Amino acid sequence: MTTITLGSCDYAVRPLTLGQLRVVLPAFARAAKLNAADGIDAAIDILAAALARDHRDLTRDALLELEMLPAELAVAVARIAELSGLVPRAGASGEPLADR
């Protein structure tokens, strides 16, 4: 689980389901190669999918209405990328844990 901050409010986000990943993965691919406005739309799609299970009131439209700095949006999307396993978690060595 991780916490993201949007519009100065904290939201807990659990590891994503396969259904959520079906939305998030294509949105990450779109965000990587689009201009700023389209990148924001892709980021909002990522947030909406990641928040849908536990924060149903944070729909895509509701997210677009939040007062949020671009840096806050970028950090939230980065945390979701880590939670999704798309990038290593900050501080993780990338090496598998040894069997005990």
N, C-alpha and C positions, 0 to 999 in steps of 0.2 A: 504494500500500500504506500501511497505517496500523498502529499498535500500540495495543491496548487493554489495560488493566490490570483484572484480575478476581481478587479474593481475593489481592492482592499478587503475582500472577504476570502477566507480560507475554505477550501473544499477538499475533502478526502476522496481519493480516486483509488479503487481497487485494481488489481491486475485485470487486463481486458479479456473479455470472452472472445471466442472465435468469431462470433457475429460482429462484435465491435471492431475486431481487427480487419474484417472484410471491408469496413468503411474507412478505417484509419490508414491502412497501408496505401491504397490508391491516393488518398489525400496527401500523404507525405510525398509520394512521387510527384503529384501535381505541384506541391509547394516548392519543390526543389528546382523547378524549371520555369516558373511563372514570374510575371512582374509583380510589383508591390500589392496592387489591389487584388489580383487573383490569388496572391500568396496569403493575404488576409482571409479571403474566402475559404481557402484550403485549411488554414489554421482554425477557423471557426468550425469547419466540418470535423476536424480532429477533436477539438474540445467538446463539441456537441455529442459525438459518438462516445468519447471517454466518460462523460458525465451522465449520460442517459440512464444508466442503471440505478444510480443512487441519488441523482438530482434532476428528477423529471421536469422540474420547472425551468431549468436552464436549457431551453430549446435553442435552436439556431437563432431564431428571431430575438429571444431574450438576451443571448450573448452579444448580438450586434448592438443592443441598446446599452450595454455596460460601458461605463466610463473607465477606460483602461489605457495605460501607456503601451506603446508597441513593445517595449522591453519586457513588460509583464506578460504580454501575449507570447513572446519568444521563449521566456523561461518556462511558462506552463506547457507549451508544446514540446520543449526539450525534456521536461520531466515525463511527459507521456511517451516520448520516444524511448526513454530509458525503461519505463514501466513495461512497454511493449516488447522490449528486447531488441529494438532496432539499433541501439547504441549502448555501449557499456555504461553502467552506472558510474557516476562521478566517484573517483577514488577506488574503483574496482580495478584489480590487477589484470583481469581478463583471463587468469589461469583458473582451471577447474579446481574445486576443493578436493583435497586428498580424502580417500576413504578412511574411516576410523574404525 
